[in-house]
Amino acid sequence: MISKATSLTGRTGVKSPPRRCDRDRISEEHKHDFDEYMFVIEGRCTVIIGDNRTDFNAGQEFLVPKGTPQRMEVAAGTRTLHVFGGKRAHREPQFPRPEG
């Protein structure tokens, strides 16, 4: 289970606060309509693209270009930061915007 997080929207993309993986997990193959940048804060993960498996440890980062089929193996306790380029989060404002 990956901890739930609220995303933060910037002018050019969406960043989610750091995530922590509570147990070992392997994602299904998927792809995005936007670039995905990920930084490993703590722990380790393996990005699988086609037959290529690339291991990443704390302090390392990677970029998966939009449209690239990918899977990821994440070890329990791993903390990551994700930034999704070119996609805006659409949601209702939580607080009224100030006039002016």
C-alpha positions in Angstrom: 0.0 0.0 0.0 1.3 3.4 -0.9 0.4 6.1 1.5 -2.3 8.5 0.3 -1.0 11.9 -0.7 -2.5 15.2 -1.9 -1.0 16.5 -5.1 0.3 20.0 -5.6 -0.3 21.7 -8.9 2.3 24.0 -10.5 2.2 25.9 -13.7 3.6 23.1 -15.8 2.7 19.9 -13.9 1.8 18.1 -10.7 4.0 17.1 -7.8 2.8 14.8 -5.1 4.3 14.9 -1.6 6.7 12.1 -0.7 5.2 8.7 -0.8 6.1 5.8 1.4 5.6 2.2 0.3 4.4 0.1 3.3 5.1 -3.3 1.8 6.9 -4.7 -1.2 4.9 -4.1 -4.4 5.0 -4.5 -8.1 2.8 -2.3 -10.3 1.0 -3.5 -13.4 2.4 -2.3 -16.7 1.0 1.2 -17.4 1.9 4.4 -19.3 1.1 8.0 -18.8 0.2 10.8 -21.2 2.8 13.0 -19.5 6.5 12.6 -18.3 7.1 11.1 -14.9 10.1 12.2 -12.8 10.9 10.3 -9.6 13.5 10.8 -6.9 14.2 8.0 -4.4 14.4 9.6 -1.0 15.0 6.3 1.0 15.0 2.7 0.1 15.2 1.1 -3.4 13.0 0.4 -6.5 13.4 -1.2 -9.9 12.0 0.4 -13.0 11.1 -2.1 -15.7 10.7 -0.9 -19.3 10.4 -3.8 -21.7 13.1 -6.3 -20.9 15.3 -3.7 -19.2 15.4 -3.6 -15.4 17.1 -0.6 -13.7 17.7 -0.4 -10.0 17.5 2.9 -8.2 18.6 3.6 -4.6 18.3 6.5 -2.2 19.6 9.7 -3.8 19.0 8.6 -7.4 16.5 9.9 -9.8 15.0 8.9 -13.1 12.6 10.2 -15.9 10.1 8.1 -17.7 9.0 9.8 -21.0 5.3 10.1 -21.6 3.8 7.1 -23.5 6.5 4.7 -22.2 5.0 1.4 -21.0 6.5 0.8 -17.5 6.3 -1.3 -14.3 7.9 -0.7 -11.0 9.0 -2.9 -8.1 9.2 -1.0 -4.9 10.7 -2.4 -1.6 8.9 -1.9 1.7 9.9 1.3 3.4 10.9 3.1 0.2 10.1 6.8 0.1 9.8 8.6 -3.3 8.9 12.0 -4.7 7.0 12.1 -8.0 6.6 15.0 -10.4 4.3 14.6 -13.4 5.0 17.0 -16.3 2.5 18.6 -18.5 -0.6 17.4 -16.6 -2.7 19.7 -14.4 -4.8 18.4 -11.5 -8.4 19.4 -11.8 -10.2 19.8 -8.5 -12.4 22.2 -6.7 -10.6 24.8 -4.6 -10.7 24.0 -0.9 -10.7 27.7 0.1 -12.3 30.7 -1.6 -9.7 32.7 -3.6 -9.2 36.3 -2.3 -10.6 39.1 -4.4 -8.3 41.5 -6.0 
